[in-house]
Amino acid sequence: MVEVGLAFVCALVAWSVTAALIARAQREGGTYAKVLAGSALALAVALSAAFPGALLGFSGLTFRIWQIGAGLFGPLLAAWGALEYAVASARARFAARLAVTTLAVVPGVVLALDPVRSGFGSGYPPQGEHYDLIPGVALGAVHAFAALALAGGAVAALRGRAAGHRLPVVGMAAVAVGLEVAVARLGLGVFGQVLMLGALAALWAAFMRAQKEPEEPQGRRRGGRRRGGGRGRREDEGGPDDDGALEDDGEDEAVFGRRRKAEPQDDYDYDDGYDDGYDRGYGEGPEHGRAGGRPSRLRGVITIYTLAEGRADDFDDLAEAVVEEVARREPDTLLFACHTVPSAPLQRIVYAIYRDELAQEEHEQQPHVREFARRSGHSVTATNVIELSLAGASASDHLAGMLMPR
């Protein structure tokens, strides 16, 4: 009865975890999230077949479903999801997808059609006691690939940015894969059921850790590494980072942005912060920005992003979405635009002009801005931030049209 109760609990937990992961994967996006959710789904199907097996005894059908879910698709997808998360190279991810497709189809057909030996009990049936040589070799190839994928993901996490965040994700996925492989190969009775709960917990932990990407990714700069993207991190030099090769050739390949005009207001004196309507985002008055004049309240920020190979489209989608949100929700963000650079296809320049320091602080606390920083972390390898305090400026009435050629 203990085995039956644990089998029911395992199936119930598996479907609960699967439902939660699928919902989050659909909302957050990302290939790795969908793959990890697919691994949880494979385990849920396998554990659902194991419940009647524990209650009435396993059969050839329930044994096949158990092995295909817990021995094949569960570890294969978990290892692939960790690799997708940790590796930035588009070529490496494409090669992994080809390998996963082959290892999913060929061993899946073998496990579904190859004869099985009888003699089942109510505990998880070990693979070697019921499958012949060919299914064993097929599963061995899958498990070897999973080990190599996890090792590659660990190396990529160590060599990339935010290793302290990415490496635990790969490690927890490796724990899930190891437990699944051990139980599928050895059975282990009641202890195996407990280990399957541990595999589900490790898979959940890996997914949740991956979703909490650091909001301020580390970028490589001259003279060492520093964290970019937040306030108070000023550039010591005005140039780009060494691996960017950013050149100003006079034009940008693409730009998307918005400039919000201030509503007409009555003029205020200096004590209230305005004079003759000049300090409203259209530039400075004749006495502002000059010797003896009052300093401008306007604040500007230029952020230079260096993107990972193959992630430019994902970043551009996120950038366009946050530009729209800033235009709709932040009247004191006077200008917010993102440019591509023809001479450096993997670089993006985002610049913003704020009415004052308070407007800049409010912008950085907006939910859509924090979400952009979190989700774009998967696409960014380096970030340089330059904060500006305007000494003098003027703007054409046609600026918005030039910024929005579409």
N, C-alpha and C positions, 0 to 999 in steps of 0.2 A: 504493500500500500504506500510505503514511503516513495518508491520509485514512481508510482502513478501520480502521487501528489506533486512531486518535483517536476515530473514531465508536464503536468498541467500548468504549474507556475512558470516553467521555462517558456512554454508556448504563449502564455498570456503576456509575460514581460517582453518577449520578442516582438509580438504584434504591437504592443504599446510603444516600444522604442522605434519600430519601423514607421508607424503612423507619425510620430513626432519628427523623425528625421526627414521623411518625405515632405511634410508640410514646410519645414525649415528650408529644405533644399529648393523647393519651388519658389519660396519667397526670396531667398538670398541669391540663388543662381550659382553658377560655377560648376564645372565638370566634376571636380573632386567631390563636391557635396552630393551630387546625384549618384556618383559611383558608390560612395560610402553608404548612402541610403539603400542602394541596390544590394549591397552586402548584407545589410540588416534584413532586407526582404528575403534573401536566400536562406538565412538562418531561421527566419520565422516560418517559412514553408517547411524546412527540414524538421524543426521542432514540433510543428503541427502534425507531421506524419509520425513523429516519435511518440506522441501521446497515445494514439490507439495501439502502437506497438508495445508500449509499456503496459497498457491495460489488457490487451488481448494476446500479445505476442507478435513479434515482427513477422512480416511476410516478405516475399520477393519484391512486391510493389513498394511497401513502406521502407524497405532497406534501400532500394534504388533512390527513392526521393530523399532519404536521409543522407546518403553519400553524395548525391548531386548537389544538395543544398549546403551541407556542413563541410563536406570534403573537397568540393570543386568550386562552386560559385562564391561561397562565403569567403574563404581565404584569398581567392583570385581577385575578387573585387576590392577587398579591403587593402591588399597590397597595391593594386592599381590606383586606388583613391589616394593613398599616401604618396605614391610617386607623382601623380598629377598635381598634388598640392605642393610638393617640395621642389620639383624640377621646373625651371623657367624655360629651358630650351624647347622650342617648338618641334625640332627634329627628334629629340629624345621622346617627347610625349607622343609623337606620331608613330615612332617605332614601337613604343609600348602598346599603343592601341592595336597595331597590327598583330603583335604577339598575343595580346589578350583575346582578340577575335579568334585566332587559330586555336588557342588553348581552351576556349569556351566551347567551340563547335565540335572539334574532333573528340576530345575526351568526353564531352557530354553525350555524343552519340554512342560511344563505346560503353559508357556506364549505363545507358538506358537499354542497350540491346544485348550486351554480353550475358551469357548464362551465369547464374549464381548458384552456389551450393546451399542446400537447406540446413536445418539444424538451428533455427533461430530461437532466441529466448525473449525475455521481456526487457533485458538491458540493452543499451546501445550496442549494436553488433559491430565488432571490429572489421575493418576492411579486408585484412588478409585471410580471414576465416571463411569468407563467402565469395570473394572475387578471385579470378584466375590471374595469370601473369600479365596479360595485355591491359586490363583495367588498372592493375597495380602500377605498371609502367606509365600509363597515361596520367594517373593521379600523382605519381612521383615527379613527372615533368612539370605539372602545375605547381606543386609545392616547391620545386627548385626555382621556378620562375618567380614565385612569390618571395622567396628568400632573396633572390638577386634584386628584385624590384625594391624591396625594403632597404637593402644595403645601398643601392643607388640613391634612394631618397634620403637616407641618412647622410651620405657623402655630400649630396647637393645642399642639404640643410646646413651642414657644417661650413660649407664653402660660401654660402649665400649670406645675405643680411638677415638679421633677427634670428640667428641660429638658436638662441635660447628659447625662442617661441616655437620654431618649426620642428626642431629635433624632438621635443616631447610628443608632438602629433604623430611623427613617424614611429616613435617608440611605443606609443599606446596602440597604434595599428598593428605593430609587430606582435605585441602581447595577444591581441585578438586573434591574429593569424596563427600564432603558435598554439594557443588553446584549442582552436577549431581543428587544426591538423592532428593534434595529439588525441583528441576525443574521437575523431573520425577513424583514425588508424587503430586505436587501442580499445575503444569502448569505455573502459574504466568504471562501469556500473554507476552507482549513486555518485561517486566522486566525479565522474564524467559529467553528470547533470549539473553539479555545482560549478565545474569549470566552464560549462556553456553559459551560465549566468555571468561568470567573470568575463567571458569573451564579449557578451553583449554590453557589459559595463565599460570595458575598454574601448569598444567601438563608439559608444555614446560619448565617452570622454574625449576621444580623438576628434570626433566631429565638432563638439562644442568648443574645444580648444582652437581648432582651425577657424571657427567662425569669429573668434575674438582676436582678430588680427590687431597688432599694436597700431594705435592711431597716428603715431609719429615715427614712420620708418626711418632707419638710419641711412644716411647718404654718404658717399665717399667724396671728400673735399681735399684740397691741397693741404698737406701737412698733417693728415690723419683723418679719423672718422669722427663725425659728430652727428647729433640728432637734429633733424630739420623739421620744419612745418609748424612750429609753435611760436608764441610770442617771446620776445627777449632773446632770440637766436639770430643775431645780426651777422651779415657777411663781413669778414675781414677784408675781402677783396671783391671787386665788382665783377670779376669774370666768372665763367662757368667752371664746372668741375673738369678734371683732366680727361675723363673718358667721354666727354660730350662733344668736343670739337665744335662748339656753337659759334657760328659766324653770322654777322649781321650783313646780309647781302641786299638789304633795302626792301624786301618784301617777304610776306608769309604765304605759305601754300594754302592755309585755311585758317579761319578764325570764327569763333562763335562767342557772342557776348551780348550784354545788355547795358545801356546807360539809362538810368531813371532820372527824369527831370523832377526837380523840386516843385512843389505846388506854390503858386504865387502867395506871398506872405507880405505882411506889412514890414517895413524896414525897422530895424532895431539899432540901438546905439551899441557902442563897443562893449558896454557892461553886460549886455545880453548876448554877446557873441556874434552879432551880425552888423553889417554896415553897408547900406546901399545895395543889398541883395547880392553882393559879390561872393560871399563865403557860403554859397549854396551848391557848389559842385561845378560851376561854370568857369572857374578860374578866379584869380585874385583881382581886387581893385587896384587902382593906380598906386595907392599907398602901401599895399601889401607886397611882401617879398622884396622890398627895396631897403636900402640902408636907412635906418631910422624909422622904418615902418613896423607895424605890428606883425609878428610871425603868424603864418597860416595854421589853422586848426586841422587842415586836411592831412590824412595819412594815406600812404601808399605801400603796397607790398607786391613784390615780384617773386614768383616761385618758379624755379626751373626743375622740371621732372625729367629724369632719365628712365625710360621704360624698358621692361624686359622684352626680349625677342618674342614676337607673336602675341603680345598683350596690348598692342596699341589700340585696336578696335574696342576692346573692353574698357580701356581707360577713357577713350573719347566718348563712349556712351555714358559713362558715369559723369564725365565733365559736362556734357551737354545737359544732363538732367539737373546737376547742381546749379548750373547757370540759370536755368529756368526757375528753379526754386528761389534763388537769390533775387531774381528780377521781380518775382511775385510777392516775396515776403519781407524784403529788407529795403525799405525806402531810404535808409541812411547809407547804404552801400551804393555809391554814386556810379561806379563803373566796375564791372566784373567780366573778364574775357579770357578765353583760352586760345592760344595760337599753336599751330604746328610750324615746323621749321624745315624748309626744303633741303638745307644742307645737312640736317641731322634728323632723319626720319623718326628716330626713337626718342626725340626730345619734345617736350611741350612747355610752353611758357604761359603761366597764368598770372595776370596782374589785376590788381584791385585798387580802387580809390575809395576811401571812407570819409564821411563828413568830419569825423573827429576820432579821438582815441577811444571814446566810449562806443562809437559805432563799430570800430574794429573789434573790440572785445565782445560785443553782442554778436557780431557775425561769427566769430570763432566758436561761440557756444550754441549756435543753431543746430537742431537735430540733423538737418539735411547736410550741413557742412561736416559734422562729426561722422555721419554715415559715409559720406564721400571719402573722408580720410581713412576710415576703416576698410571699406571695400576696395579702394584703389591700391591698398598696400600690396595686394597680390600682383599688381602690374608694375610697380615702381621699384627700381633698384637703387636710385639715388635721388635726393631732394636737396636743392639749394634755395635758401630763402634770403631775400634782400628786403629790408624794411626801409621805407623812405619817409621823410618829412618834407613836404613841398615848401620850397622857398619862393616859388613863383610859377604861375601857370596860366594858360589861356586855352580855350576849347572852341572849336567851330561848332556851329549849329548842325552841321552835317556829319558830326562825329559818329552818331549812332548809325547813320546809313553806311559809312565807311566800315564800321565794325561788323555790320550785318549784311554782307553782300548778297545773301540769299534773299 
